[in-house]
Amino acid sequence: MSTEMSRLEPDLAAKAAATSGSGVWHSTPIPGVLRRLHLADGPHGIRQQLEEGDHLGIGSSVPATCFPPAVGLGTTWNVDLVQRVGAALGTEASAMGVDVVLGPGMNIKRSPLCGRNFEYVSEDPHVTARIAAALVEGVQSEGVGACVKHFAANNQETDRMRSSSDVDERTLREIYLPAFEEVIRTTDPAMVMCSYNRLNGVYTSQDPWLLTTLLREEWGFEGAVVSDWGAVVDRVEAVRAGLDLEMPPSGTDDRIVDAVKRGELDDSVLDTVVERLVRVQDRVTTDTSRSPEHEAHQALAREAATEALVLLKNEGEALPLVPGRSIAVVGEFARTPRYQGGGSSHMVPTRVTGALDAFDEVAEEFPVRFAPGFTLDGTAAPNLAEEAVALAEECDTTVLFLGLPEALESEGFDRTDIDLPAEQVELLARIRRVSERVVVVLSNGGVVSVADWQGDADAVLEGWLLGQEGGAATVDVLTGAVSPSGRLTETIPLKLSDHASYLNFPGERGHVRYGEGVFVGYRHFDTLDRPVAYPFGFGLTYTTFDYSDLEVIEDGTDAWTVALTVANSGTRAGQEVVQLYTGLTQEYPTRPVRELRGFAKVALEPGESARVELAVRGRDLSTWDAEHHRWSLVAGTYTVSVGASSRDIRLSGEVVSSGDRFVPPLTRSSTIEDWRANAIGGPVLAEIRAGMEELDSVPEELLRMADSMPIVALSTFGMGVTEEMVDLLVADVEARRQAAIGRGEVTG
Ligand code: BGC
């Protein structure tokens, strides 16, 4: 071995080792350069395992505050609150010596069946981006890194480590990537976690387009990319593509060393990895001497859970509960709450408050009696049902806690239906027959169907998974101590098969085709005007809100402010989530009828009003042009609507954009129609046509037939047009286009 080699080798070995972990939760240090970084789940509560642990949520962890998982944080629509939750997570992580929190999860809920929907925010990229950005900002404000995940198009658990998400370019850009893009551009997260799946056939852990071209070169990401746990298939390919840290370690560092020695991997790629990890290390400043502030965070967990609850139905003012009336609390979930999901995010809370415990605190005004009604493991228990029905009969109101037991949804597998367990629905029907007033409280991570049974309930309160203080929050809302203010971040369909993803989920033979394209969630239901149980953005409260005085102010080129007044016209304090949607009627490309582009949550006392301002930018009106690989803003009059859900539009206005004036290049293969539509080529073609008198006698419909022909095909028509003439025309039009671009008249 040469001296040069022996000097190089330790260095190379150390750098190669740094591209992988030194244990399930730690990176590999390089003495004097890089310290060991400690990574831990999870997105809604720190899951620090002191032993080597596991990433499957099986082993124990150090107690920490369990906030509502992303499903609940999302339905708060409250970015300030979520930022405070993020800061609390950051504080606890810092106190525990955790450098990077593995979250937030920000994949789009493409199908209600995805087993991990509880870890994701929404079916919509805008609300996902805003909630995730708030979490990242909060975590990072405490000197801890955040790691957004799972990049990208990881929207199911079935065959998650191999399946290819086959997504067309426009759909990727408009639905599955924008939340990542916005969070990366605006919050500079320390890390990005690639996903397990393949994207259009390529493992995301070794996709150079995803990890380098898009993430770094286009979006400017400067942090490090970590693999999902066990997602690396080919170490060398992965590092070459832009992956910095393989987790957990596979013990194959020699493959990296060999690849460098063989000249298959440039040594400088390893230097870049080390630089990126150093950057992560330099920005995190954990402080194990600080207090984790568990007491304060418990109150915050309760506040967040309170805002996450969505009141779906409230007939005859069944809610809030009236003091002094007798209440039957039925359902095991009231005693044994389901407050988080299963898998890697499953952590140990500092304590758990169930609804039954919380009712104890208000027992004087709201005395309750309890019957479990059913078992959580699904074992038949007819006596429990009998006892619950008997109790309901004796009380004025029954509050029935229904939901999905833990075994029915988790990371690692998808659901096969969206139904509540049959015995629970049956119990509700029996209670309806004996109880004057029935309030259903739901606990579920993914959407459950309500259509078949909600007629048996006077009120339905969707409680998702609410974290450790969910029981207290639920009682706060039931008793009216707080008005419900959560709004749906996903449509509740009438039935599963109504969903756009239904025929293409979860795919087969290693591929899942995103056949519905951009028509995900409400974009599908609203565009086709299909009935739903509850629309995106929906949620009731104990008061009412009026919208008035819409004003659209032009702030500059393709920049507007939409202002309106929202007033609390009821008798209780409450919060409204004002939502802004944009749309454009056009034939091509087909667009969703409306898309969420802004929102604000406003707290108002009775009689109080506030002026709300929401921004609209050119990008909000753009679609992705897959032919030219760019955002396209067409000139037009766009609708801007504001309302209380995607189906409850209260006010509408318009904004007029003159578009981006993009003129694509024309070639000999561009169709006659492309030529006619082209701002430079169109007039030139029209001029030529005007000179061809022999065409005057050709019927219009025959001329239209030519529209779909590549222009070069004219040379085969015996009209005296040759291929050379077409090429000259192409060159002439291209020269004119370049000149127009140079003069700033068009863009190209
Ligand atoms: C999950 C990640 C998680 C990691 C570490 C994986 O199974 O997909 O979300 O952060 O484990 O626990």
Residues whose N, C-alpha, C, O or C-beta is under 5 A from the ligand:
A	BS01	BGC	D41 H55 L102 D228 W229 S344
